[in-house]
Amino acid sequence: MEELKGKLIALLNLQDVQPEDFDPDARLVGGDLGIDSIDVLEMVVMVEKDYGVTINNQEMGQQVFASLRQLADYIRRHRVADLP
């Protein structure tokens, strides 16, 4: 989860956010971080590229991006083992 926090901060250019600021159970999309639908598309691409995990429909995306913990758990369950 710590790695994922760092990647999201860099990807979304969250300049005033530190990894310890992330509440793992807080809403990602539409929450305090200001993550919107364009950011979600960037996160989908990052998750697919970095972890080999596909999020291929909006309903799944809403569940996966509900919180940092949901995203981390989904990646953990579906990650392609030979990717970094």
N, C-alpha and C positions, 0 to 999 in steps of 0.2 A: 504494500500500500504506500510506503514511503517513496518508492521509485515512481509510482503513478502520480503522486502529489507533485513531485518535481517536474515530471513531463507535462502535466496539465498547466502548471504555473508558467513554464517556458512556452508551450504551444499557444496558450491563450493570452500571453503577455500580461499576466496578472502582477503588475509591478509592485503593488502594495501588499501582496499576500505572501506569507511565509508558510512552509509546509506545516508548521505547528498550528497555523490559523485554521486549517481544514478540520471541520467537524465531519467525521466519516459518515454520519447519519443525516446530515443536513441535505436539503434539496440541492442538486447540482444545477439543473436547468430551471431558470426562473427564481432561483434563490438569491442569497446575499452576494454571491460572486458575480452576478450579472451575466451569466452564461445564457446565450440565446441560441436560436436554431442554426445560425451560421456556425457558431462555435461547436455545436453538436456535430455538424458535418466534418469539421476539422478533427474532432475527437474520434469519430468513426474511422477516418482515414488513418490516424495514428494507431488506434487499437489494431486495425487490420495489418498495418505495416510492421509495427513493433512486436506484436504478440501473435499474429496469425489467426486472429479471432474475427469472425464475420458477424456483423450486425446488419441483417438484410431487410428489415422492415421497420416501419414506424412504431408499431405496437411493441416489438421487442426492444427497440431503442428507448422507448419511454420507461420500460421496466429496468433496463440495464443502466440508464443514466439517471435513475431516480436519486441515487446518492453515490458518494465515493465508495462506500462499502459494497453497494450493489455492483458497481462497475468492477471493483477489484475481485469480488467473488465470481462474477461471470467470466472474467479473464482467467482466473485460476482454474475454473472448471473446463474451459474450452481452449486453453492455450496450446499452441503447437510446441511440442517439447524441445525441438532443436533450434528455436529462435532465442536470441539473447534475452 
